[in-house]
Amino acid sequence: MFRPLCAGFSGLAAFSLAVAPTPPAAAEEPLLRLVAATGNVVAERYPGDPGVALDLGLHLAARERFELRVRRPSYGRAPEVHRWAGGRYERLPDGLVKDFSGLPGFLEVKVIDKRGRTVARLAQKFCPAGVAHRVQRDAAPVSPYPESCPTHPFTLGTVWGVQRGWALPFTPVGENLVDLKPGKYRLEASVARKYRRLLDVSGEVRTIGLTVRAAADQEHGGGHTGRRLALAARDGAQRPGRRPSTVPPVPQGPKPDLRALPAWDITVSHTNDTGRVVKKRDYLRFSTTVWNAGPSRLVVDGFRREGSDVMDAYQYFYDADGTQTGHTRTGTFEWEPKSGHEHWHFRDFAAYRLLSADGERVVRGRKEAFCLANTDQIDLTVEGANPRPENTDLSSSCGQSTSVSLRQALEAGSGDTYEHSLPGQSFDVTKIPNGVYRLEVTANPARRLVETDLDNNVALRRITLGGRPGARTVEVERVGMIKGH
């Protein structure tokens, strides 16, 4: 992808004079606008830190294609910037950038305390390349732009941009920590005036509430994601794009085929889902994997409801060539704030039950919501398998509390594994009698997702519980050459 984009740079050297950027049509909205995912954020200040980092949940959303080509004629000159406008590239004024790290002073933020005093003014560089997200239902399924700004000292050129109907998040504001005492603040963020006409950006100001709170030292750097910011997305969510008004019929063509694998890594532990050791309780802990046998990828996009911690979910479909052919409504994503998760879960992806030998339900698992990621290679010989999937861990697909949209995908040939140490991966078997049971894993239990075959979604693993309460044991049956573990 990147090579043909760079190939177009050869013709840019012909530009010798900067021209005035094409102004937007009077009747049209600006090409770019600043979007806030949430009306309030929380930043924790840790003992010994000189301040806090501010992740405001801001995104730059594009009404139409936004593209900049940045190239330096030689290593002795600063890069030149050309903007795509009116069907051609127009050169922007010299000196706009000094390197390839982004647009300096792009975002301006004013910090106001509860007395109305301005206590800080911040200017933030913006890299117009990163992990963007589709925020309009009818937008193209893939962004053609790089996911980062280059940092190599000998870079000659790059392409920055935001696809139509997509939004690009801002990195945390301020190169260093901002010295703010615990308390309440109001933040006013806008794009710097010099960029508004050059790049056709809205001048509207986004107002965001900020709570700075003191954090205990032992929490420093903690949390499931390792982030030092706790972001509250309780109200004020703003989203570009329109909500779907109609849902077209599911198109013909290839679909994914979800299958559950037998539970594995099955043990008995005294550790409950909160991580607390309870010596008098016995928890049957297990790992599970749901995989996609193809021939098509599973793609589920979420679009946030305004002012809510819920996203409406849509499944997208593709033909044999990978071209998107349609979509359908398929449930919801919900923000899970509990420790050990702190990300968006898709409802009804899988379900667990512990069954007696005769098939009667003994215990039903509480976990039915999941973040989809390509964590494991299961069978890369199946039709449509993708040997290099993009989202391979939770950080790449599960989103943040400030997300306005997200995509979770499971490629053909890949599986999504939840390890036995995670919350929801256990049954309390303290009072369950000794005997033979079956641990059942079901993919797509509510059948909300469209797939080729719904008759291969259940996997069973035979186990035998023994011992006594507080000291239970488990034996796991062998599956083929796979020993019982």
N, C-alpha and C positions, 0 to 999 in steps of 0.2 A: 504493500500500500504506500509506504513512505517514498520508495524510489520514484514512481511516476509523479508524485507531487513535487519532488525536487527537480524533476526534469524540466518543469515549466519555468524554472528560474532563469534559463539562458536568455530568454527574451526580455527579461526585466532590465538588463543592463542598458537597453536602448533609451530608457527614461533618463533624461538629463536635467529636467526642470520639474519642480514641484508644481502641481496644479491644484486649484481649489477643489475640495471634495464636493461631490454632487449633493446638494441639499435635499432633504426628503420632500416628497410631495406634500402640499399643504393639507390635503385631506387624509393623509396616511398617519398612522401612529408611528412613533419612533421605532427604529429597527431593533434597538436593545432597550431593555428595562431592568431595573434593579428589583429583585423579588426577595422578600423575607419569608422564610419558612415558618417562623414563629414570632409572636409578639413579645415574648419574654425569654431571657436566657439567664442561666445561673453560672457563675464562675467561682471556683473555690481558691482561696489564698492559703497557701501552706506555710507553716512556720519556717522562717529563714529565707523565704523567697522574696525578692525585691518587688514583686507585683503579681499580676495575673495576666494570662493570655486571653484574648477575647475572640471566641468563635461565635459570630453573630448569626449564623445560619443564613447568610446572604448568598444569592445566586444571581448570575447575569443570564437572563432569558432572551432568546432570539426569536423575533416574529418571522423573519426570513433569514436566509443564509447570511452569516457574518464571517468574513474571511480576511485575514491579513497575511501577506507574504513578506517575510523579513530576510534580507540578504545583504551581505557586505561585499563590495566589489573586490576588496583585497583585505589582507590582514592589517593593513595600515589605516583603514578607514572604518568609521562607525557604520552600523547597519542602516540600510534604507528600508522604509516601510511602505508597502503598497496595499491599498484597500480595494477589495472587490466591490464595485458599485456601478449600477447601470449597465451591466453586461461587460465591463472591462475593469482593468486594474488602474487605479489612480494613485500617484505617488503623494504621500503625506509629507509635511514639512520636515526638513533635515533636523537632526538632533532630537527627534522624538524619543528614541531609545539609544542607550549606550552599549547594550549587549543584548543577549537573547533570553534574558531572565524574565522579561515582562515589561509592562507599561508602568513607569514610575509615577507615583502620586496619583494613581487612578481613582482610588476610593478615599473619600474624606469623611472622617467620623468626629463628631463633637460629643464629648461626654459631659453631661449636666447633672449636678447633684440635686438632692431633694429641695434645696433652697433656690434652685434656678440659676446657680452659678456654673459657668463653664470651667471645668477643672482639668480638661485635657482636650487637645486637638491632635488627631492622628491622621497620617497620610499613609496609604497602603499601596504597595506595588501589586499589580494584577497580572498573573500569567494567563493569557487567553487560550490555554491548552490544559487539559486535565481530564479527570473522570467525570464526564458530563452525563446527564440523565434526560431521557425523553419525558417531557412534561405535557405534551399534547397527544391526544389519542390518535390523531391522523398523521403524526410525524413519521419520518422515515425510521426504520428499525435500527439502523446502525449509523454511528457518527464516523466520518472519514478522517477526523483530525487526531493528531497525536495526543497522548494522555499526559504529557509533561513538557515543560520548556527545557531546551537543552542547556547543559552546563559545561560542556567540553570547551576548553579555551580555543580550539581550532575549528569551531563550528563556522560554516560558511552561510548556511541558510536554513530556514524552517518555515512551517506554515502554522499559523494560529487560527482558530475559528470556533464557532458554535453553530451546529446544524439547526436548520429551521425547526422550531417546536421543541428545542432542547434547552437545557439550562446548565450553566457551569458554576460550581460552587467557588466561593472565595476561601482562601486559606485564612487561618486565624489572624486577626488584625494586629499589626505592630510587629516589627522584627524582634523586639525585646518585650519583656513583661511590662505591663502598664501598672504604675504605682497607684492603686486605688484601695482605699480602706474598706473594710466590710460595711455594707450599707446598700441603699437603693439609689439607682441612677437612671437617667434617661439618655439613650443614645440616638443621635440623629446622623444618618448615613446617606451619602449621595455621591454620585460620580463627579469628579472634578470638572469645572466649567470648560477647561481647554479641550477635553475629550468629547464633550457633548455634541458639538457640531462636526468635529473631525470624524467621529465614528457613528453619529446619529443615535445618541443615547438619551433616554429620557432624563430630565432634570429633577424628577420627583424625589422627595426626601422620605426615607424609611425611618420610622420611629420605633425603637425597640427598648423594652424595659430590661434593666440589668440588675441582678442581685448578686453582690459580692459577699461571700460568707467565709468565715474562718473554717479551715479543715483541720482535723486531727492529724498529727504528724504520721501516725501509722498508716493513714490512708494515702500518703504521698505516692503518686504513680500507680495507684491500685486500680481496681475495677476490672471488669471482664475484658475491656478493650485496651486498658493501659492508658487511657486518656486522662488528663488532669482536669478536664472540664466536665461539669455535669450540666447538661442542657435541658431546660424545661420547655416542652412544646405543648402547652396547655391551651393556648388561645392565640388568636390573631394570625393563624396560618394563612398565607396568601399564595395563590397558585396561578400561574399563567395558563392559558389554554381554556378550553371549554370542556364541561363534563359531557360524557356521551349521552345523547338524547335517544338514540335507537341502537339496538344490538342486531347486527346482521346475522343471517344463518351461518352455521359452521360450514366452511368451504370443504369441497372434496379434496382429496390428496393425502399425503402421508401424515401420520400422527405419531406422537411418542407412545411408548409402551412401558408403563411403570410396573416394576416388579419388586417384591420384598424378598430379601435374603433371610435365611434363618438367623435368629438372634445368636450372638456369640460373645466371647469374653464374659461368660456368666459366672458370677461369684456371689457369695453371701457376705454382707458387710454390716457394721454397726453405724455407718455414716449415712445420715439422712440427706434429703435434697438441699438442705441449707448448709451442708458441710459440717454439721454438728455431730459428734459421736454420742450415740445413745446406747450404752452397753446392754440394756435390757431389751432392745429392739433388734430385729433381724430384717435386713433389707436385701432382697434379691436384685442385684444390679446386673445390667446387661447392655451390650452395644447392639445397635441396629443399623442396617443399611437398606435404603430404597434406591434402586437404580433404574436407568432408562435403557431399555433394550432396543430402542429405535423403531423405525428408521428416521424419525424426525426429532429435533430437539424440543424440550419443554421450555417455553418462555412465558413467564407470568410478570406483567408490569402492574405496579400499584400507583394510584393517583390519589393524593391526599384530599380528604374532605376538609373544607375550610374550618379552622378552629377546632380540629378534632385530632385524636390520636388513632384514627382509622383511615385506611386507604381502600378504595374500591379496586378490586383485582380483575384483570383481564388476561385471558390466555390468548397468545398469538400463534398463528399457523403459517407454515412455510411449505413451498413446493420442493420438488427433488433438487432444484438448483439453488435452494436457499432463499428464494424470493418470498417475501411476506405476502400471504394471500388473504388474510382476514383475522378476525378476533371474535371473542365472545366473553361475556361476563362470567366470572367464576369464583365469586366469594369476596373475601376481604383479607387485608393485612392488618395486624394490630400491633401497636408498640408494646413491648414487654419490658417494663422498667426493673424487674427483679434482678438482683445480683446473680451473675453467671449467664445472663442473657443480654439485656440492654441493647436490643435491636428489634427489627420488625419481623414478625412471624406470619407465615401464611397459614390460614386455618385449614384443618381437615386434610393435611397431606398424608399423615400416617396415624395409626392407632395401635395400641398394645393391649393384649388381654392375657391373663393366666387362666387356662382351662383345666378342668379335671380330666381324668383319663377318658371319661365318656363324652367329653365335649361340652359340658356345662361350664358356664362362666363362673370363676371363683373370684377373680379380682380384675377390675378394669383400670387400665392406666389413665392417669390424668392428662398426660401430654398428647395433644393432637395438633399442635401448631409448631411449625418448623421454619427455619431459614434455609432456603435451598442453596446448595453449593456443590461444585464438582470436587469432592474431597478425595475420591478414590477411582482408580482405573479398575473397571470390572470386566468388560469384554470389548476391547477395541477392534475386534473383527466383525462386529455386527454392522449391518448396513447403516450408513449415515454417521458412523462413529467419528468423533472429533478428537484427534490425539492431543490437541493443545487448547483445552478450554480456558476461558478467561477467568471466570470466578472460581477459584480453587480453595478459598477459605472464607470464614465468616466475615472478615473485614472487607472482602471484595464484593459482597452482595447483600449484606443485611441492613445497610443504611444506618443513619443516625437519627436522633430525635428531631433534628432540624431538616430532615429530608422532605422535599416536596413531592418526590416521586422516586421509584426505585425499580430495578429489574432483578428478578431472581430466575435463574435458569439451571436446567439439568440437561447436559448434552447427552446424545446417544453414546452409549458405551461407558458412561461414568455413573458413579453412585454417590449418594449423600449419606455420610455416616455420622451418627450421634454416639459418642463414646459413653461407656457405662458410668463415668464419673460426673456427667452432666445432670442438672436437675431434670426430673421427669423420667429418668432412665432406671426406674426401680419399682418394685412392689414391696409393701410391708407384709412379710410372711411370718411374723412372730407367732400369730395364733392359728396359722393354717396347718392342718394335720399333716403328718408325714405321709408320703405316697408319691405316686406318679402323676405328673402334670404335663401340660403342653403350653409352651410360651408362644403366643400367636402375634405375628406382626402383619398388619394390613396396610397396603399402600392405597391411597386415594379412597378412604373408607366411605365418604359421603358421595363419591362418584361425581364430584363437582368438576374435576378435570376431564377433558376429552382425550381419550386414548384409543388405541386400536383394539385392545383386548382387556376386558374387565374380569376375566375368569382366571387370571394368573397373578392376582394381586396379594394373595395370602401365603405366608410361610409359617410353618410350625416347627418347633424344636422341643423334643421330648426331654424332660428333666425329672430327677427323683430327689425329693426333699427328705432329709433325715435329721438326726440330732434332736436337741431339745431347745425350748425357747431360751434365747440368749446365747445359744451355741449351735445354731442350725448349720447343716451341711447341704451341699448340692452335688449331684452327679449329672453330667450332661451327655446325652447320647451322641455317638459318632455319626457323622453324615458322610457316607462314602469313605474317602480317605482322610477326611477332616476329623481329627480327633475331638473328643468332647471337651471343649473349652470355650 
